[in-house]
Amino acid sequence: MNFSREEIIKRADIIVEALPYISRYSGKTVVIKYGGNAMNNPDVLRTILQDVATLKIVGVNPVLVHGGGPEINAMLQRLGIKSEFINGMRVTDKDAMDVVQMVLCGKINKRITAALNTMGVKAAGLSGGDGGLIEVEKLPVKDGVDYGYVGKIVKINTRVLESLLSEFIPVIATVGVDKDGAVYNVNADVAAGAIGGALEAERLMFLTDVDGIRADEKDPASLIPQISVGEIQKMIKSGAVTGGMLPKVASCIDALNEGIKNVLIINGAIPHSILLELFTDSGIGTLVTK
């Protein structure tokens, strides 16, 4: 393919712009949570995984935490198992938990891991039960709601991840186990925040199917580029943040309290959104600060 001199210079300028950012993040850990309907788009998934592989190749240590809500919903419907969401959390009975584990650990996790292994890097697929990575206890009844097999994280075993990071990209399916070995569903946003905090990651990125936090949830033009924890708490109290965004912003706050400097919520459907955010002068999405 032949490029004009102007196109070649433009490409060189992009590389030069990226260099100081590559230097900044080299050797640092970046936790990336990927989920939402965009996971079902193979073209979007490919660009996300290309970005994750690129991070590893240039010396960053990415940790990929994934959900799988849409595929879980589809399988539950196919099997005739009812499931509902309350306050952004899935109510999970024993039958639903079996499906969650099957889809997250047996299908999605292995698909992502296999794809990354074709991109010049090494990836290792894990669930929260591997090496006691995510230890949980049953989420207590809250406001009269029993969420069933939904776990509250009590510990992240960072030794499992630290032993892998020098060579592998950990790909984590978010189920956890309690002290008796029972398996629980764990909200992927909450898990990513806990993992990022435990690893003292340089940055935590939530890739979803919206552009970030909006002042008006229904108005894409009301995207908030940067917001503090205090401002988020005001939005929660006013009802401006609801549904599936609640666990995301709660996880942002928890991660910041654990020591992560910055948390980002960005649209994973934008091609190469990770590289655009980390390695260019102009970021995208919403930056959450303490």
Beta strands, then each sheet from edge to edge (+ up, - down):
strand 1: 29-34
strand 2: 61-66
strand 3: 84-86
strand 4: 89-91
strand 5: 123-127
strand 6: 134-138
strand 7: 151-156
strand 8: 169-173
strand 9: 175-177
strand 10: 183-185
strand 11: 203-208
strand 12: 226-228
strand 13: 262-267
strand 14: 286-289
sheet 1: 5+ 8+ 2+ 1+ 11+ 13+ 14- 12-
sheet 2: 3+ 4-
sheet 3: 6+ 7-
sheet 4: 9+ 10-
end
